[in-house]
Amino acid sequence: MSVKIKCVAKQLPKYYRTTEEIIPFLDAWLVDQDERFIRKVKKIFEGAAVDKRYSIMDPIEVFTKTSFEERNDIYVREAIVLGEKVLEKALKKANWEPKELDYIITVSCTGIMIPSLDAYLINGLQLRQDIIRLPVTEMGCAAGISGMIYAKNFLQANPGKKAAIIAVESPTATFQLDDFSMANIVSAAIFGDGAACVLLSSCEGETGPEIIDEQMYHFYDNIHMMGFKLTNSGLQMVLDIEVPETIASHFPDIIHPFLKKNNLKMEDIDHLIFHPGGKKIVQTVEDLFSELGKNIDNTKEVLKQYGNMSSATVLYVLERFMEDYPEKGSKGLMLSFGPGFSAQRILLKF
């Protein structure tokens, strides 16, 4: 039973600033810091390959000291708004009615809400009362693809069904005003807020790229590399500087066995649908595959226009490819990384 991607939709928060417009906020935030340190922070922002970032909060709110409760309340409120808008947009794009959905997966790691977002969407859009729901909350940037993998497995076992994966992230809500660590600064420089929804189907005659295979890959003994620490002031970013090098060292094991399993080599892949984790990770991936004539231009463009929106970002990259209507029969490889440390892969046939 084939499972196909019907469509992808995105939704951005109302606030945004260019990197140039963010610099004055840095001056106010870093007013008591050493001048050399201030120059270093500005250089990180200016060299992050992110031209613009969106936010669920006005930048003044982001750089104002608030409690974890206050920030999380904003996250909950805005996550519901973004989630409803992006799901409605995707359903309209697919010409599906809300009650046609059999399975809903919501993905987020940048705030805490119980009931989870899917419960609010069931009520807000009047989804079916017997819809199956799955919230994915702790897989970070990898979770957009993780949600697609879970949906694909459900749909493959249940022909004639439809699923929605909704990723809503607000890394700006995790910004720590009193934390001047490199992890917090780099996170603020590369991350932005956004939402995406991808619809999958196992119905007969459905159009869209087919998911040929999917697989997860787990790095041993690298739990320390990425994640959040829950503190009294909120979710504090954990981000090891060795992430790009660690990813590079594992690439042969991540890519080649997965492709070999499908009787393919990297040369057979036409489209690289990679998550833009940050400038260094993008450069690492580009260096690895440029000799094969592969490019990750869409990945770089998403990073430039929106920043890293955690789990939602790779879906923005996928949307760009789908809007270009790739040649029929061409193959795409989706890839993202997240806490654990882990890599998630999906093989597509357009």
C-alpha positions, -999 to +999 in steps of 0.1 A: +000+000+000+016+033-011+015+064+011+017+097-006+023+133+005-008+153-005+005+188+003+025+210+027+014+243+041+032+268+063+021+296+087+042+323+102+037+344+133+028+381+128+061+395+143+093+396+124+126+414+123+156+414+100+190+406+115+199+443+110+169+453+130+178+429+158+212+444+165+199+474+185+181+450+208+214+432+213+230+465+224+204+469+251+206+433+262+244+433+264+248+467+279+268+455+309+290+431+290+326+434+279+330+453+246+349+424+230+321+400+240+295+423+225+314+424+192+316+386+192+278+382+198+270+407+170+294+388+147+276+356+154+242+371+145+255+388+114+273+356+102+244+332+110+232+331+073+197+342+086+184+374+071+150+374+089+133+356+117+097+355+128+084+354+164+052+348+183+062+378+205+073+413+197+111+416+200+106+439+229+088+411+247+116+386+237+142+409+254+121+416+284+125+396+316+094+375+322+086+344+342+085+309+326+048+309+333+042+341+313+063+330+283+047+296+283+012+311+284+021+331+252+035+299+236+002+280+244-020+308+231+000+313+199+006+276+192-032+271+191-036+300+167-008+289+144-018+252+146-054+260+136-044+283+108-018+260+092-041+229+094-070+249+078-046+261+051-034+226+043-069+211+042-080+238+019-049+232-003-058+195-005-095+201-009-101+179+021-128+184+048-116+184+085-137+152+092-118+133+065-088+131+088-082+098+105-050+105+123-035+137+137+001+141+149+012+174+166+049+182+170+065+207+192+094+210+217+095+247+226+068+249+252+046+228+275+009+223+272-014+197+286-039+189+269-015+189+239-021+209+208-040+182+190-068+183+215-074+220+208-073+213+170-099+186+174-122+211+191-113+241+170-118+225+136-144+199+148-124+169+137-139+135+141-146+123+176-129+090+168-097+105+153-065+090+165-041+115+180-004+115+188+015+144+203+053+143+197+070+166+222+106+158+229+124+150+196+134+186+187+144+194+151+141+158+140+104+156+149+089+169+117+103+138+099+095+117+129+059+126+127+059+117+090+074+083+098+047+076+124+020+087+100+034+067+072+035+035+093-001+040+104-014+047+068+005+018+054-012-005+078-046+012+072-054+017+035-078+044+025-069+067+055-057+103+058-033+119+083-021+154+092+012+162+109+013+197+124+046+212+136+044+244+157+076+258+172+086+289+191+123+289+199+121+326+208+099+316+238+129+297+252+153+326+250+170+331+283+176+368+292+202+361+320+221+334+301+251+347+282+264+313+272+273+305+236+245+280+234+219+306+242+235+332+219+239+308+190+203+296+195+190+332+194+210+339+163+199+309+142+164+301+155+130+316+146+093+307+150+070+290+126+044+263+119+039+238+091+014+211+082+019+181+059-010+159+048-004+122+040-028+097+024-031+060+017-062+064-004-064+049-039-056+073-067-041+100-045-015+123-061+018+135-047+053+122-039+053+086-025+072+077+006+093+047-005+111+041+028+119+056+061+144+049+089+158+064+121+194+064+131+206+068+167+240+081+177+254+063+208+268+083+237+258+117+224+229+126+246+247+157+259+249+173+225+215+189+220+183+195+239+167+217+266+173+219+304+142+227+323+151+256+347+131+280+369+133+305+341+122+282+313+137+258+287+175+265+285+192+255+253+218+228+253+239+229+221+274+214+218+298+231+194+308+197+181+274+189+166+284+196+129+316+175+132+297+147+149+271+147+121+298+147+095+316+117+111+284+097+110+272+106+075+285+075+058+265+053+082+234+075+080+232+077+043+248+048+024+232+017+042+198+033+040+202+039+002+217+005-003+187-011+013+167+005-015+192-005-042+203+031-046+235+052-043+238+089-035+243+095-073+207+082-078+192+109-055+180+140-074+168+162-045+183+168-010+155+178+013+177+186+043+168+204+076+188+236+079+201+232+114+224+262+111+251+277+090+279+253+101+257+222+096+246+235+062+283+240+052+292+205+064+264+189+043+273+210+013+310+201+015+301+164+017+279+164-014+290+192-036+315+169-054+286+147-065+270+177-081+243+179-054+230+212-040+210+222-009+199+255-022+164+252-009+178+243+026+200+274+025+171+296+013+148+285+041+175+292+067+180+326+052+143+336+051+131+321+083+160+307+104+158+273+120+122+267+133+131+234+148+108+206+137+088+227+112+118+238+092+124+207+070+087+209+060+093+244+046+121+229+025+098+201+014+072+226+004+097+245-018+105+213-037+068+203-041+060+238-055+088+233-081+070+201-094+100+178-096+103+155-126+081+125-124+101+095-111+129+116-096+140+107-060+144+128-029+161+122+004+147+140+035+170+143+065+169+160+099+188+157+132+176+161+167+183+154+204+192+119+214+213+123+192+194+111+162+189+114+125+156+108+107+154+098+070+127+095+044+131+084+008+107+099-017+097+093-053+081+122-070 
